[in-house]
């Protein structure tokens, strides 16, 4: 009859409320959360494998239509789905939001009610109730007074009423899954917030120049507030350390953060894996180049000429420039360099090799003395702001804490004293063998106490 009343009550609910309950049930389904997590993992892997934020030509060169990678992955496929910036696509963010909604719904519909039930205790007042427990015993001796200290010694919180007793420990193990859900939700919120408010930029800056972040190629809709406007960065010096055989060992940039008046606010020498951080913006050392060459012709003033990177079809990096040797620009020579070590080669107007020079050397050419003073290096900086990072870190801390808490066993013990009969039993949600051993130890203590009392009576 009760089932019929419950069914009638459910059927009497408005269709909109029934639909909402059904929707909540679907969203809170563990299977949906697992599927969403797998989808997120798959697309996150694709964002790691497929280069993000590159130019159109890059994808055309590396993912041609013929032959297509695996028969279907082409540059059109990648750009069409947004796999070139997968973490900021509307559909990936929608999956994150749906996954977070599923976790929140599961927390409120399952985890919190389970915790509420675990915090609520009830006494077993009939001996037949102990038969439902996996571990239980019926003794002809024992008392609640002797059981009480034994349980407290093992960390149980004990509740006693008349001839019944209830004890529990490890309630934190029930809180752990909730903390895990909260941690994952915080991580998702941090990732979404970082996508909406963060930006990624690249700058190639010559030594001695001051710049502000402008070359932004990836930014969220709310990123304008994160782009620095009141300060810039000066490249005091850029240099490269080489190994004995001429290979690059490490490249460095001495950077100063300066305000609009040119006053230094912060300073640091950065290199690969050692960035500069200032007001939430991080400057990474990622690349280098040759920006210019400083030359002098006869006794003329020193002038600086820009150098451009040459197309070598992937056969190394070269920079070159044209140096006029006459004031009317009717004659000149070409200068080519491959690094900042100072070795350069000079070609005449016919493309024939004239000489190899180093910084500080002077060569006669076209009736003048050409002195190569120095090469001016440029530093390649990747600039990133992601306000969601601290939130993500906090989420991971909660996640790890929740996982540790979840390993704590939630154990419960009941006891009932009826005349000369003493009933005791318990259950746990994990570490069954350890709990069984603990319960046996408690029973042995009760038996030992009985033997002691008998011996004292004799």
ZATORVEX-411404 format. One line per field, with one value per residue (C-alpha): y, z, x; residue in one letter. Coordinates in pm, whole numbers, plus 50000, padded with zeros to 5 digits. Each point is the difference from the previous one (the first is absolute). Layout:
BEGIN
y = (Y:...)
z = (Z:...)
x = (X:...)
drenvo = (a:...)
// end
This chain:
BEGIN
y = (50000:50235:49936:50087:50328:50091:49920:50207:50288:49988:49982:50301:50225:50249:49881:50279:49889:49638:50102:50200:49702:49774:50249:50020:49621:49985:50275:49841:49660:49870:49851:50342:50148:49719:50052:50376:49946:49769:50255:50276:49776:49913:50361:50109:49742:50133:50349:49862:49807:50264:50323:50284:50358:49961:50181:49878:49922:49785:49774:49986:49891:49744:49865:49993:49866:49746:49782:50064:49883:49678:50062:50291:50241:50295:50372:50057:49740:50156:50359:49902:49843:50258:49741:50267:50173:49719:50126:50322:49862:50043:49626:49907:50262:49869:49648:50134:50184:49690:49785:50251:50013:49620:50000:50273:49818:49670:50173:50143:49700:49718:50094:50250:49776:49707:50215:50103:49634:49914:50277:49880:49706:49752:49733:49632:49912:49648:49702:49903:50324:49868:49710:50245:50099:49824:49992:49933:49789:49890:49968:49875:50265:50362:50336:50339:50151:49772:50052:50379:50056:49735:50187:50343:49869:49911:50344:49932:50262:49816:50066:49810:49989:49758:49651:50092:50141:50142:50095:50133:50133:50115:50232:50196:49716:50101:50363:49906:49935:50334:50177:49815:50129:50353:49980:49893:50273:50262:49875:50032:50350:50099:49867:50180:50325:49980:49946:50304:50237:49879:50088:49874:50227:49986:50274:50013:50290:50125:50069:50347:50042:50050:49851:49955:49684:50042:49695:49795:49702:49822:50169:49943:50238:50152:50010:50376:50062:49775:50167:50235:50366:50190:49832:49848:49790:50106:49748:50120:49733:49673:49748:49636:49759:49749:49664:49920:49854:50306:49874:50216:49922:50255:50343:50275:50324:50267:50158:50302:50083:50377:50244:50270:50231:49742:49920:49642:49804:49654:49828:49644:49801:49731:49688:49684:49869:50307:50270:50348:50041:50337:50083:49672:50021:49751:50057:49682:49976:49801:50119:50226:50176:50260:50338:50224:50063:50313:50113:50291:50103:50179:50269:50031:49998:49654:49892:49698:49791:49751:49635:49767:49623:49826:49712:49695:49733:49855:49975:50213:50359:50291:50375:50250:50367:50234:50260:50297:50100:50321:50285:49987:49627:49903:49737:49778:49657:49727:49883:49657:49861:49681:50076:50260:49861:50264:49801:50159:49973:50285:49967:50254:50114:49697:49760:49899:49943:50290:49923:49846:50250:50018:50282:50285:49913:50241:49892:50210:49973:50219:50257:50047:49847:49816:49932:49748:50111:49751:49797:50102:49703:49982:49795:49799:50022:49815:50202:49833:50101:49740:50120:49654:49833:50073:49869:49683:49948:50038:49747:49748:50048:49928:49703:49842:50066:49844:49691:49949:50051:49751:49722:50033:49717:50089:49734:49950:49776:49921:49826:49885:49855:49782:49829:49763:50022:50255:50073:50183:50055:50247:50089:50211:50133:49893:49824:49712:49774:50266:50074:49630:49975:50304:49855:49668:50189:50173:49665:49856:50293:49936:49631:50090:50236:49722:49761:50262:50056:49626:49964:50287:49844:49672)
z = (50000:50084:49659:49830:50193:49906:49636:50001:50162:49727:49724:50144:49954:49711:49679:50017:50348:49890:49702:50225:50234:49705:49867:50341:50013:49659:50082:50335:49837:50063:49650:49843:50214:49891:49632:50029:50178:49721:49735:50185:50025:49628:49885:50255:49848:49653:50123:50111:49680:49754:50020:50139:49879:49684:49669:49718:49786:50280:50001:49619:49993:50281:49945:49620:49835:49799:50167:50305:50337:50091:49690:50139:50208:49774:50060:49904:50256:50273:49934:49946:50346:50163:50097:49947:50316:50155:50360:49913:49761:50098:49987:50224:50257:49975:50080:50301:50123:49952:50185:50285:50013:50018:50294:50183:49947:50117:50308:50105:49907:50115:50191:50245:50081:50051:50241:50180:50043:50123:50261:50125:50238:50116:50266:49947:50261:49886:49976:49652:49860:50058:49765:49707:50071:49824:50327:50323:50312:50287:50336:50339:50160:49950:50081:49843:50276:49914:49624:50025:50090:49752:49716:50110:50012:49632:49901:49985:50090:50230:50064:50273:50098:50263:49894:49646:49856:49666:49903:49683:49867:49666:49910:49812:49748:49906:49962:49772:49681:50049:50026:49684:49814:50129:49895:49646:49977:50117:49738:49728:50117:50001:49648:49871:50176:49855:49650:50029:50162:49886:49695:49814:49810:49831:49953:49828:50156:49930:50278:50146:49893:50221:49903:50115:49942:49670:49782:50157:49793:50248:50257:50187:49975:50339:49950:49943:50373:50027:49726:50169:49914:50274:49953:49740:49979:49896:49859:50161:49834:49813:49967:49921:50163:49760:50060:49902:49665:49913:50096:50202:50371:50132:49908:50249:50016:50262:50038:50194:50071:49960:50046:49754:50145:49936:50369:50073:50195:49983:49833:49924:49764:49841:49806:49893:50289:50213:49909:50133:50180:50071:50096:49866:49665:49926:49749:49867:49804:49690:49698:49874:49685:49850:49989:49845:49929:50093:49734:49910:49658:50008:50266:49969:50302:50124:49857:50064:49726:50060:49916:49872:50031:49670:49855:50003:49936:50342:49966:50299:50107:49818:50023:49739:49910:49725:50091:49764:49928:49813:50122:49693:50074:49656:50142:50301:50142:50164:50352:50124:50355:50162:50370:50247:50034:49757:49688:49690:49627:49747:49637:49722:49757:49778:50287:50026:50340:50097:50353:50334:50286:50373:50220:50015:49670:49705:49634:49688:49739:49717:50081:50365:50335:50145:50373:50156:50359:50149:49949:50198:50131:50054:50259:49928:50289:50059:50228:50182:50254:50150:50306:50030:50102:50376:49993:49823:50256:50282:49828:49971:50370:50088:49763:50159:50351:49906:49853:50321:50212:49787:50101:50365:50092:50141:50265:50219:50300:50180:50333:50193:50350:50069:50335:50001:49622:49835:49627:49805:49629:49745:49641:49801:49645:49935:50164:50090:50125:50230:50140:50059:50186:50209:50093:50097:50223:50171:50060:50140:50239:50118:50053:50184:50226:50076:50092:50225:50185:50045:50135:50243:50117:50071)
x = (50000:50288:50156:49674:49975:50358:49929:49681:50190:50264:49742:49816:50306:49991:50164:50259:50108:50014:50214:50233:50043:50073:50256:50169:50012:50172:50252:50089:50056:50352:50013:49947:50280:50236:49915:50054:50331:50117:49896:50188:50307:49991:49977:50259:50237:49921:50090:50336:50072:49876:50198:49788:49980:50212:49953:49776:50303:50145:49695:49990:50364:49977:49647:49950:49685:50196:50101:49779:50125:49814:49790:49796:50213:50077:50047:49636:49886:50217:49893:49638:49971:50223:50261:50266:49869:49801:50006:49818:49735:49636:49932:50295:49896:49642:50122:50191:49690:49781:50254:50013:49620:49991:50242:49808:49671:50150:50143:49664:49784:50227:50313:49848:49698:50242:50204:49683:49903:50349:49987:49663:50015:49743:50010:49931:49741:49919:50232:49874:50141:50353:49932:50003:50360:50287:50196:49812:50026:49778:50174:49895:50213:50094:49855:49966:50213:50293:49955:49994:50371:50113:49830:50118:50356:49970:49876:49627:49744:49758:49632:49815:49638:49863:50107:50107:50319:50107:50358:50155:50330:50138:49712:50266:50000:49645:50106:50292:49792:49825:50339:50113:49693:50058:50368:49910:49736:50253:50250:49736:49907:50368:50047:49691:50094:50352:49857:49774:50250:50345:50206:50306:50239:50338:50256:50338:50192:50351:50248:49956:49638:49695:49666:49643:49801:49816:50058:49718:49891:49775:49777:49676:49703:50088:50377:50026:50018:50309:50208:50251:49939:50186:50336:50224:50316:50349:50247:50321:50208:49965:50281:50069:50241:50155:50162:50357:49888:49791:49654:49761:50018:49750:49865:49923:49805:50059:49653:49880:49638:49963:49714:49898:50266:50272:50050:50101:49739:50155:50294:50100:50222:49787:50087:49820:49786:50079:49743:49927:49667:49846:49640:49863:50184:50278:50282:50162:50325:49908:50197:50275:50107:50234:49831:50266:50365:50196:50252:50227:50129:50336:49957:49623:49768:49906:49667:49781:49839:49718:50057:49729:49977:50058:49804:50228:49734:50057:50379:50090:49951:50166:49959:50103:50008:50127:50264:50037:50358:49910:49790:49775:49929:50131:50233:50011:50067:49793:50076:49884:50025:49878:50050:50122:50351:50116:50096:49843:50052:49996:49883:50042:49731:50065:49938:50363:50160:50224:50109:49912:50008:49949:49876:50253:50170:50041:50008:50075:49727:49870:50267:49895:50088:49701:50016:49757:49963:49751:49688:49693:49806:49625:49818:49688:49756:49677:49773:49717:49737:49768:49805:49847:50328:49972:49643:50114:50279:49749:49773:50284:50080:49637:49996:50308:49868:49666:50165:50201:49688:49805:50240:49894:49762:49659:49941:49690:49939:49674:49949:49694:49974:49695:50013:50297:50038:50230:49979:50267:50050:50132:50073:50242:50018:50361:50298:49771:50279:50144:49654:49935:50331:49908:49662:50160:50245:49707:49830:50323:50027:49646:50082:50320:49809:49753:50284:50155:49673:49950:50354:49945:49673:50173)
drenvo = (x:x:x:x:x:x:x:x:x:x:x:x:x:x:x:x:x:x:x:x:x:x:x:x:x:x:x:x:x:x:x:x:x:x:x:x:x:x:x:x:x:x:x:x:x:x:x:x:x:x:x:x:x:x:x:x:x:x:x:x:x:x:x:x:x:x:x:x:x:x:x:x:x:x:x:x:x:x:x:x:x:x:x:x:x:x:x:x:x:x:x:x:x:x:x:x:x:x:x:x:x:x:x:x:x:x:x:x:x:x:x:x:x:x:x:x:x:x:x:x:x:x:x:x:x:x:x:x:x:x:x:x:x:x:x:x:x:x:x:x:x:x:x:x:x:x:x:x:x:x:x:x:x:x:x:x:x:x:x:x:x:x:x:x:x:x:x:x:x:x:x:x:x:x:x:x:x:x:x:x:x:x:x:x:x:x:x:x:x:x:x:x:x:x:x:x:x:x:x:x:x:x:x:x:x:x:x:x:x:x:x:x:x:x:x:x:x:x:x:x:x:x:x:x:x:x:x:x:x:x:x:x:x:x:x:x:x:x:x:x:x:x:x:x:x:x:x:x:x:x:x:x:x:x:x:x:x:x:x:x:x:x:x:x:x:x:x:x:x:x:x:x:x:x:x:x:x:x:x:x:x:x:x:x:x:x:x:x:x:x:x:x:x:x:x:x:x:x:x:x:x:x:x:x:x:x:x:x:x:x:x:x:x:x:x:x:x:x:x:x:x:x:x:x:x:x:x:x:x:x:x:x:x:x:x:x:x:x:x:x:x:x:x:x:x:x:x:x:x:x:x:x:x:x:x:x:x:x:x:x:x:x:x:x:x:x:x:x:x:x:x:x:x:x:x:x:x:x:x:x:x:x:x:x:x:x:x:x:x:x:x:x:x:x:x:x:x:x:x:x:x:x:x:x:x:x:x:x:x:x:x:x:x:x:x:x:x:x:x:x:x:x:x:x:x:x:x:x:x:x:x:x:x:x:x:x:x:x:x:x:x:x:x:x:x:x:x:x:x:x:x:x:x:x:x:x:x:x)
// end
